[in-house]
Amino acid sequence: MTKHVSPDEHRKTFRAEILAGLTAPRKTCNSKWLYDDVGSHLFEAITELDAYYPTRTELAILKRNAAKYRRLPGARGTMVELGSGSSRKTDLLLNAFQDLSVYMPIDISANHLKASAERVRRAYPSLAVIPVAADFTQPFGKLPLLPELPVLVFFPGSTIGNFEKDAAIGLLRQIRDAMPEATMIVGVDRPKAESVLLEAYDDPAGITAAFNMNLLQRINRELEADFDLASFAHQAIWNAGESRIEMHLKSLKAQTVTVAGEHIAFADSETIHTENSHKYSEKALSEIAGESGWRVLDVDTDPDGLFSVNTLQAN
Ligand SMILES: C[S@@+](CC[C@H](N)C(=O)[O-])C[C@H]1O[C@@H](n2cnc3c(N)ncnc32)[C@H](O)[C@@H]1O
Protein backbone atom coordinates (compact mmCIF):
# COMPACT_ATOMS: atom_id res chain seq x y z
CA MET A 1 0.00 0.00 0.00
CA THR A 2 1.22 3.49 -0.76
CA LYS A 3 1.87 5.23 2.53
CA HIS A 4 2.54 8.92 2.89
CA VAL A 5 3.11 8.79 6.62
CA SER A 6 4.97 6.06 8.49
CA PRO A 7 3.23 4.58 11.56
CA ASP A 8 6.02 6.08 13.69
CA GLU A 9 5.49 9.57 12.32
CA HIS A 10 1.73 9.09 12.72
CA ARG A 11 2.18 8.21 16.42
CA LYS A 12 4.42 11.23 17.02
CA THR A 13 1.93 13.56 15.33
CA PHE A 14 -0.92 12.01 17.38
CA ARG A 15 1.00 12.63 20.65
CA ALA A 16 1.93 16.21 19.72
CA GLU A 17 -1.56 17.18 18.52
CA ILE A 18 -3.37 15.55 21.46
CA LEU A 19 -1.12 17.29 23.99
CA ALA A 20 -1.45 20.64 22.18
CA GLY A 21 -5.25 20.29 22.17
CA LEU A 22 -5.52 19.24 25.82
CA THR A 23 -3.30 22.11 27.03
CA ALA A 24 -5.06 24.78 24.93
CA PRO A 25 -7.23 27.32 26.83
CA ARG A 26 -10.33 25.59 25.33
CA LYS A 27 -9.60 21.87 25.16
CA THR A 28 -9.98 20.45 21.70
CA CYS A 29 -9.05 17.51 19.49
CA ASN A 30 -9.10 17.27 15.69
CA SER A 31 -11.92 14.89 14.70
CA LYS A 32 -9.54 12.91 12.45
CA TRP A 33 -8.17 11.28 15.64
CA LEU A 34 -11.59 9.69 16.31
CA TYR A 35 -10.74 7.23 13.51
CA ASP A 36 -8.46 4.44 14.69
CA ASP A 37 -9.48 0.81 13.97
CA VAL A 38 -12.10 0.82 16.72
CA GLY A 39 -13.36 4.30 15.78
CA SER A 40 -13.74 3.35 12.12
CA HIS A 41 -15.81 0.29 13.06
CA LEU A 42 -17.95 2.32 15.43
CA PHE A 43 -18.51 4.87 12.66
CA GLU A 44 -19.73 2.06 10.40
CA ALA A 45 -22.19 1.05 13.13
CA ILE A 46 -23.41 4.67 13.30
CA THR A 47 -24.15 4.64 9.56
CA GLU A 48 -26.55 1.70 10.13
CA LEU A 49 -28.62 3.53 12.76
CA ASP A 50 -32.18 4.64 12.03
CA ALA A 51 -31.36 7.96 13.66
CA TYR A 52 -28.39 8.56 11.35
CA TYR A 53 -30.20 9.80 8.21
CA PRO A 54 -27.08 11.08 6.30
CA THR A 55 -25.75 7.73 5.05
CA ARG A 56 -28.98 6.25 3.70
CA THR A 57 -30.00 9.61 2.23
CA GLU A 58 -26.69 10.12 0.45
CA LEU A 59 -26.72 6.50 -0.78
CA ALA A 60 -30.17 7.02 -2.31
CA ILE A 61 -29.05 10.24 -4.07
CA LEU A 62 -25.94 8.51 -5.45
CA LYS A 63 -27.97 5.55 -6.63
CA ARG A 64 -30.51 7.76 -8.39
CA ASN A 65 -27.81 9.78 -10.17
CA ALA A 66 -25.03 7.25 -10.80
CA ALA A 67 -25.79 7.03 -14.54
CA LYS A 68 -25.44 10.82 -14.79
CA TYR A 69 -22.13 10.86 -12.85
CA ARG A 70 -20.89 8.20 -15.28
CA ARG A 71 -20.77 10.89 -17.98
CA LEU A 72 -18.14 12.92 -16.04
CA PRO A 73 -14.69 12.59 -17.67
CA GLY A 74 -13.04 11.16 -14.56
CA ALA A 75 -15.47 8.22 -14.57
CA ARG A 76 -13.30 6.86 -17.42
CA GLY A 77 -10.01 7.58 -15.61
CA THR A 78 -9.03 7.78 -11.95
CA MET A 79 -11.42 8.18 -9.05
CA VAL A 80 -9.72 9.62 -5.95
CA GLU A 81 -11.86 9.23 -2.82
CA LEU A 82 -11.15 11.39 0.24
CA GLY A 83 -11.99 9.81 3.61
CA SER A 84 -13.10 6.58 1.95
CA GLY A 85 -13.85 4.62 5.16
CA SER A 86 -15.58 1.35 4.21
CA SER A 87 -15.89 2.41 0.51
CA ARG A 88 -19.50 1.22 0.74
CA LYS A 89 -20.92 4.26 -1.06
CA THR A 90 -18.22 3.86 -3.69
CA ASP A 91 -19.74 0.54 -4.80
CA LEU A 92 -22.69 2.44 -6.26
CA LEU A 93 -20.34 4.45 -8.46
CA LEU A 94 -18.02 1.55 -9.26
CA ASN A 95 -20.99 -0.51 -10.47
CA ALA A 96 -21.97 2.32 -12.81
CA PHE A 97 -18.43 3.30 -13.96
CA GLN A 98 -17.49 0.26 -16.08
CA ASP A 99 -14.71 2.22 -17.83
CA LEU A 100 -12.95 3.44 -14.67
CA SER A 101 -9.24 2.45 -14.66
CA VAL A 102 -7.96 3.42 -11.21
CA TYR A 103 -9.57 3.78 -7.78
CA MET A 104 -7.45 5.63 -5.20
CA PRO A 105 -9.06 5.69 -1.73
CA ILE A 106 -7.33 7.98 0.79
CA ASP A 107 -7.95 7.59 4.51
CA ILE A 108 -6.13 8.24 7.78
CA SER A 109 -7.37 4.97 9.34
CA ALA A 110 -4.74 2.69 7.77
CA ASN A 111 -5.94 -0.83 8.69
CA HIS A 112 -9.57 -0.10 7.90
CA LEU A 113 -8.46 1.39 4.56
CA LYS A 114 -6.40 -1.70 3.77
CA ALA A 115 -9.33 -4.06 4.46
CA SER A 116 -11.76 -1.92 2.45
CA ALA A 117 -9.34 -1.68 -0.50
CA GLU A 118 -8.89 -5.47 -0.49
CA ARG A 119 -12.67 -5.91 -0.58
CA VAL A 120 -12.94 -3.52 -3.56
CA ARG A 121 -10.06 -5.30 -5.33
CA ARG A 122 -11.83 -8.66 -5.00
CA ALA A 123 -15.18 -7.24 -6.13
CA TYR A 124 -13.75 -5.33 -9.16
CA PRO A 125 -10.77 -7.39 -10.37
CA SER A 126 -10.18 -5.31 -13.52
CA LEU A 127 -9.79 -2.09 -11.53
CA ALA A 128 -6.36 -0.90 -10.29
CA VAL A 129 -6.93 -0.14 -6.59
CA ILE A 130 -4.25 2.10 -5.04
CA PRO A 131 -5.00 2.90 -1.38
CA VAL A 132 -3.17 5.84 0.17
CA ALA A 133 -2.95 5.89 3.97
CA ALA A 134 -2.55 9.59 4.61
CA ASP A 135 -3.94 12.71 6.22
CA PHE A 136 -5.57 14.54 3.33
CA THR A 137 -5.13 17.89 5.07
CA GLN A 138 -1.39 17.53 4.43
CA PRO A 139 0.05 18.47 1.00
CA PHE A 140 -0.94 16.07 -1.81
CA GLY A 141 2.40 16.48 -3.62
CA LYS A 142 3.18 12.79 -3.83
CA LEU A 143 -0.17 11.34 -5.04
CA PRO A 144 0.66 8.64 -7.61
CA LEU A 145 -1.70 9.96 -10.34
CA LEU A 146 -1.30 9.01 -14.01
CA PRO A 147 -1.24 12.30 -15.98
CA GLU A 148 -2.99 10.80 -19.03
CA LEU A 149 -6.12 9.82 -17.05
CA PRO A 150 -8.89 12.32 -16.18
CA VAL A 151 -9.63 12.55 -12.45
CA LEU A 152 -12.88 12.45 -10.53
CA VAL A 153 -12.62 13.32 -6.83
CA PHE A 154 -15.28 11.67 -4.66
CA PHE A 155 -15.65 13.31 -1.23
CA PRO A 156 -18.78 11.83 0.41
CA GLY A 157 -20.10 11.58 3.96
CA SER A 158 -20.22 15.35 4.58
CA THR A 159 -16.64 15.00 5.80
CA ILE A 160 -16.06 18.56 4.45
CA GLY A 161 -18.47 19.62 7.24
CA ASN A 162 -15.91 18.55 9.85
CA PHE A 163 -13.79 21.57 8.92
CA GLU A 164 -14.29 25.16 10.08
CA LYS A 165 -15.11 27.47 7.17
CA ASP A 166 -11.55 28.73 6.51
CA ALA A 167 -10.11 25.22 6.78
CA ALA A 168 -12.80 23.85 4.45
CA ILE A 169 -11.93 26.53 1.89
CA GLY A 170 -8.22 25.73 2.34
CA LEU A 171 -8.83 22.00 1.83
CA LEU A 172 -11.02 22.51 -1.27
CA ARG A 173 -8.36 24.85 -2.69
CA GLN A 174 -5.64 22.30 -1.98
CA ILE A 175 -7.66 19.61 -3.82
CA ARG A 176 -8.13 21.96 -6.77
CA ASP A 177 -4.44 22.91 -6.89
CA ALA A 178 -3.38 19.24 -6.77
CA MET A 179 -5.92 18.15 -9.43
CA PRO A 180 -6.79 21.29 -11.44
CA GLU A 181 -8.53 19.45 -14.27
CA ALA A 182 -10.65 17.29 -11.96
CA THR A 183 -14.35 17.29 -11.32
CA MET A 184 -15.50 16.55 -7.78
CA ILE A 185 -18.60 14.90 -6.33
CA VAL A 186 -19.00 16.13 -2.76
CA GLY A 187 -21.68 15.01 -0.31
CA VAL A 188 -22.81 17.74 2.07
CA ASP A 189 -25.34 17.64 4.90
CA ARG A 190 -27.92 20.44 5.12
CA PRO A 191 -29.39 22.42 8.01
CA LYS A 192 -32.64 20.92 9.37
CA ALA A 193 -34.74 20.58 12.53
CA GLU A 194 -32.56 20.60 15.64
CA SER A 195 -34.32 17.52 17.05
CA VAL A 196 -33.41 15.46 13.95
CA LEU A 197 -29.79 16.61 14.14
CA LEU A 198 -29.43 15.97 17.86
CA GLU A 199 -30.82 12.45 17.58
CA ALA A 200 -28.41 11.67 14.72
CA TYR A 201 -25.43 12.71 16.86
CA ASP A 202 -26.67 11.38 20.20
CA ASP A 203 -28.56 8.22 19.25
CA PRO A 204 -30.66 6.27 21.75
CA ALA A 205 -28.46 3.16 21.39
CA GLY A 206 -25.40 5.14 22.50
CA ILE A 207 -23.25 4.21 19.47
CA THR A 208 -22.24 7.82 18.77
CA ALA A 209 -21.38 8.18 22.47
CA ALA A 210 -19.16 5.08 22.20
CA PHE A 211 -17.53 6.52 19.04
CA ASN A 212 -16.73 9.77 20.86
CA MET A 213 -15.62 8.06 24.13
CA ASN A 214 -13.29 5.79 22.12
CA LEU A 215 -11.04 8.83 21.73
CA LEU A 216 -10.28 8.69 25.48
CA GLN A 217 -9.67 4.92 25.26
CA ARG A 218 -7.38 5.50 22.29
CA ILE A 219 -5.41 8.13 24.23
CA ASN A 220 -5.21 5.70 27.19
CA ARG A 221 -3.98 2.91 24.86
CA GLU A 222 -1.50 4.91 22.81
CA LEU A 223 -0.27 7.66 25.14
CA GLU A 224 -0.10 5.90 28.54
CA ALA A 225 -2.95 8.04 29.81
CA ASP A 226 -5.36 7.38 32.68
CA PHE A 227 -8.71 8.84 31.59
CA ASP A 228 -11.42 7.35 33.82
CA LEU A 229 -14.24 6.73 31.31
CA ALA A 230 -16.92 6.84 34.00
CA SER A 231 -15.94 10.46 34.70
CA PHE A 232 -16.62 11.72 31.17
CA ALA A 233 -19.76 11.84 29.04
CA HIS A 234 -20.60 12.34 25.37
CA GLN A 235 -22.36 15.58 24.53
CA ALA A 236 -23.88 16.76 21.23
CA ILE A 237 -24.86 20.44 20.85
CA TRP A 238 -26.49 22.34 17.98
CA ASN A 239 -24.61 25.62 17.52
CA ALA A 240 -27.11 27.60 15.42
CA GLY A 241 -24.81 30.61 14.96
CA GLU A 242 -22.19 28.42 13.27
CA SER A 243 -24.77 26.05 11.66
CA ARG A 244 -23.03 23.04 13.15
CA ILE A 245 -23.41 20.10 15.46
CA GLU A 246 -20.58 19.98 17.98
CA MET A 247 -19.50 16.86 19.80
CA HIS A 248 -17.79 17.23 23.14
CA LEU A 249 -16.50 14.99 25.91
CA LYS A 250 -17.63 16.52 29.18
CA SER A 251 -15.78 16.05 32.46
CA LEU A 252 -18.32 15.02 35.13
CA LYS A 253 -16.19 16.40 37.99
CA ALA A 254 -13.03 18.38 38.69
CA GLN A 255 -10.16 15.99 38.01
CA THR A 256 -6.59 15.65 36.82
CA VAL A 257 -5.63 13.20 34.07
CA THR A 258 -2.10 12.15 33.12
CA VAL A 259 -1.39 11.95 29.39
CA ALA A 260 2.10 11.06 28.13
CA GLY A 261 3.55 12.24 31.45
CA GLU A 262 1.69 15.60 31.42
CA HIS A 263 -0.89 16.43 34.10
CA ILE A 264 -4.06 17.84 32.55
CA ALA A 265 -6.54 19.54 34.92
CA PHE A 266 -10.28 19.51 34.13
CA ALA A 267 -12.82 21.74 35.87
CA ASP A 268 -16.24 20.22 36.60
CA SER A 269 -18.27 20.29 33.31
CA GLU A 270 -15.28 21.39 31.23
CA THR A 271 -15.29 19.77 27.78
CA ILE A 272 -12.94 18.57 25.06
CA HIS A 273 -14.43 19.70 21.74
CA THR A 274 -13.95 16.63 19.53
CA GLU A 275 -15.93 17.20 16.32
CA ASN A 276 -17.78 19.78 14.27
CA SER A 277 -20.34 18.83 11.62
CA HIS A 278 -21.19 21.97 9.70
CA LYS A 279 -24.47 21.93 7.78
CA TYR A 280 -24.43 23.83 4.48
CA SER A 281 -27.38 25.33 2.61
CA GLU A 282 -27.08 25.37 -1.18
CA LYS A 283 -26.03 29.03 -1.02
CA ALA A 284 -23.44 28.50 1.72
CA LEU A 285 -21.88 25.57 -0.15
CA SER A 286 -21.75 27.54 -3.39
CA GLU A 287 -19.96 30.35 -1.50
CA ILE A 288 -17.19 28.15 -0.07
CA ALA A 289 -16.83 26.42 -3.45
CA GLY A 290 -16.45 29.81 -5.17
CA GLU A 291 -13.93 31.03 -2.58
CA SER A 292 -11.78 27.93 -3.14
CA GLY A 293 -11.70 28.04 -6.95
CA TRP A 294 -14.56 25.63 -7.72
CA ARG A 295 -17.88 26.18 -9.43
CA VAL A 296 -21.01 24.16 -8.70
CA LEU A 297 -22.17 22.43 -11.90
CA ASP A 298 -25.02 20.43 -10.43
CA VAL A 299 -26.81 19.82 -7.13
CA ASP A 300 -28.68 16.58 -6.43
CA THR A 301 -30.79 16.13 -3.35
CA ASP A 302 -33.41 13.87 -1.78
CA PRO A 303 -37.14 14.68 -1.86
CA ASP A 304 -36.98 16.18 1.66
CA GLY A 305 -33.84 18.23 0.96
CA LEU A 306 -31.99 16.66 3.88
CA PHE A 307 -28.68 16.12 2.10
CA SER A 308 -27.00 17.29 -1.10
CA VAL A 309 -24.57 15.73 -3.55
CA ASN A 310 -22.79 18.46 -5.48
CA THR A 311 -20.80 18.21 -8.70
CA LEU A 312 -18.02 20.78 -8.78
CA GLN A 313 -15.60 21.78 -11.47
CA ALA A 314 -12.36 23.69 -10.98
CA ASN A 315 -12.57 27.29 -12.26
C1 LIG B 1 -17.50 11.00 8.28
S1 LIG B 1 -16.49 9.60 7.87
C2 LIG B 1 -17.06 9.25 6.22
C3 LIG B 1 -16.74 7.85 5.78
C4 LIG B 1 -17.31 7.46 4.40
N1 LIG B 1 -16.71 8.23 3.34
C5 LIG B 1 -18.80 7.69 4.39
O1 LIG B 1 -19.24 8.54 3.61
O2 LIG B 1 -19.53 7.00 5.11
C6 LIG B 1 -14.93 10.39 7.62
C7 LIG B 1 -13.86 9.50 7.00
O3 LIG B 1 -12.73 10.32 6.67
C8 LIG B 1 -11.55 9.82 7.29
N2 LIG B 1 -10.78 11.01 7.68
C9 LIG B 1 -11.14 11.97 8.57
N3 LIG B 1 -10.21 12.94 8.60
C10 LIG B 1 -9.23 12.57 7.72
C11 LIG B 1 -8.02 13.17 7.30
N4 LIG B 1 -7.63 14.34 7.80
N5 LIG B 1 -7.27 12.53 6.38
C12 LIG B 1 -7.67 11.33 5.85
N6 LIG B 1 -8.83 10.72 6.21
C13 LIG B 1 -9.60 11.33 7.12
C14 LIG B 1 -12.00 8.97 8.45
O4 LIG B 1 -11.08 7.95 8.78
C15 LIG B 1 -13.34 8.41 7.92
O5 LIG B 1 -13.16 7.23 7.20
The ligand as a Gaussian input file, in Angstrom:
#p B3LYP/6-31G(d) Opt

LIG

0 1
 C      -17.501000      10.999000       8.278000
 S      -16.491000       9.604000       7.874000
 C      -17.060000       9.248000       6.222000
 C      -16.743000       7.846000       5.782000
 C      -17.312000       7.459000       4.402000
 N      -16.707000       8.234000       3.337000
 C      -18.803000       7.687000       4.386000
 O      -19.241000       8.542000       3.613000
 O      -19.531000       6.997000       5.112000
 C      -14.928000      10.393000       7.620000
 C      -13.858000       9.502000       7.001000
 O      -12.726000      10.317000       6.674000
 C      -11.545000       9.820000       7.290000
 N      -10.776000      11.009000       7.676000
 C      -11.145000      11.967000       8.568000
 N      -10.213000      12.944000       8.605000
 C       -9.234000      12.571000       7.716000
 C       -8.018000      13.173000       7.297000
 N       -7.625000      14.338000       7.805000
 N       -7.268000      12.526000       6.376000
 C       -7.673000      11.328000       5.854000
 N       -8.830000      10.717000       6.212000
 C       -9.602000      11.334000       7.123000
 C      -12.005000       8.969000       8.454000
 O      -11.085000       7.947000       8.782000
 C      -13.342000       8.412000       7.919000
 O      -13.157000       7.225000       7.196000

